Amino acid sequence: MTDSPAITRRRGRSARVSPRRAWTTRIVLRRLRLVLLAGMVLVIALLVTAFTQAQTAIIEAVSHTDAAIMDLSAARQALVDADASVRNSVSADTFGLLRPLADYEQQMSAAQTSLQHAAQVGVVSLVGIDGQLDAYIGQVDQASADFASGAVGLGSVEIDDYAHNLLTNGGLLTSLDRLIAGEKSVFADEVGSWWLGPWAMVSCSVPALLLFVLLVAVQWYYARRFHRRISWWLAGASALLVALCAGVAVVVGRAEHRLATASADADTVMADYGRRVAQGITNQDFAAATSAAAEAGAGYDLQYVIVGLGVCIAVLVWLGIWLPLRDYRYDVR
């Protein structure tokens, strides 16, 4: 039995229309694949840049600037304690007998160690500090010699006036205060880095959100064109994208919180150091605060995780578009 003319005409139209529709679907999917992969590259590049820049700012702040601030503060307090030990011994007429004073030597050693470390990790110059410190030590040594020779009055003047004035009245302590203020200014700039602010996260969130919306749109096109409810490949890519962006935000946010907490702890240690010394607590407070601050800059190697997940998302996107076309036997190379 032969088909009617109407049926023959409909089949002819289908034969003419179907290849065009197939070609259109192929072009659309290939373009969508290109856009999705390009968007994925952009998002991954932004996330890696934002994370590494934020991590660098945190590490610079806690490993260098914050450490230098505490080292300089520890050195300053050690010098104050050393000077007090020497002057108290002079007042008690025991300087000549107790020289070298154990407390003085210990505090001077601690001050020199702290200054050496500050010079290694800090950003401001310590030029001139060594000269002032040597001048103070030299004056104390001269007073010791005068005490030993019997010139007690001269030795007392050299300790109470000359040596003490080398620390105060615009001397070594003032120079240290100026250096601490300079390091604190640098620290404030590092903590206030653009990469640690909200706009850095926005610059990454907007492209990521657009990519997510595009993935949802491709899902809708997929369901409409191929009469399927969902592409699990594209759904997996969408889920991984959300998890990736959320993970980066959480890690950076926690690091910023630890940085703020460590900075506050360090300020408390420095402000309360005099009382702690009176209670017998030593410079270990500064070391403990420095160690706590360093945890904020601990490396997580998250940039490698970002890239790895980005590759996984790209593979899922590729498979989510390539497999439907393969099922329909279209070459998408």
C-alpha positions, 0 to 999 in steps of 0.5 A: 500500500502506497502512502498518500500524497499528504504523508509523502509531503510531510516526510519530505519536509521532515527530511529537509528540516531535521538536518538543519535543526541538527546542525543548529543544535550542534552549533549551539552546544559547541558554542555553549561548551566554548563559553562554559570552558572560557568562563571556567578558566576565568573563574579559576584564574580569579580564585587563584589570584585572590587566594594567593594575594590574600595569603601573601598579604597575611604572611607578610603581615604576621611573619614579618611585620607583626613579628618585627613589632613584637621583637622591637617591643620586647627589645625596648622593654628589655632595655628598660629593665636592664637600665632599672637593674643597673640604677637600682644596684647603684642606689643600693651601693652594690654596683661595684660588687655585683658587676657584671649584674646578672639581670642586666646581662640577661636583659641586654642579651635578650634586647640584642637577640630581639633586635637582630631578629627584628632586623631580619624580618622587619621592613623598616631600617634599624640603622643607627640603633646598634650605635646607640646600643653600643654607646649605652653599653660602653657608658655602663662599662665605663661606670663599672671601671670607675667604680672598680677604681674607687671613683664611686661618685663619678660612676654613679653620675655616669649611670644615673645621668649619662647612661640613662639619658642615652636611653631616654630624652630622645635616645635609644628608646625614642628611636625604638618607638619610632621604628615600632610606629613605622612597622605598625603603619606597614602592618596596617597597610598590609591588613588593609590590603584590597585582597583582604577586603570585600571587593576582592571576594565580589570580583570573584563572586560575580563571574562565578555566579554568572557561570553558575547561571549559565550552567543552569541555562544549559541544563534547561536547554539540555532538558528541552532539546533532548527531552531529559530531566537533568544532565548529571554531568552538568549538575556535578559541575554546578555543585563543584563550582558552588563548593569551590567558591564557598571553600575559598571564601571560608578559608580566606575568611578564617585566615582573616579572623585569625589574623585579627585575633593574633594582632589583638593578642599581640597588642595586649601582650605589648601593652601589658608587658610591664605587669607581666614582667613584674609577675615574673613572666619573660619574653616568651610571651612575645614568642608565643604571640608571634607563633599564634600570629603565624598560624594565620598565615599557614599555607593550605596549598589551596591554589592547587586544590582550586586548579584541580577542582577547576579541571574536574569541572571543565571535564564534567562540562565537556562530558555533559555536552559531548555525550548527548551529541555522541548519542545522536552521532554528531561529530563534535571534534 
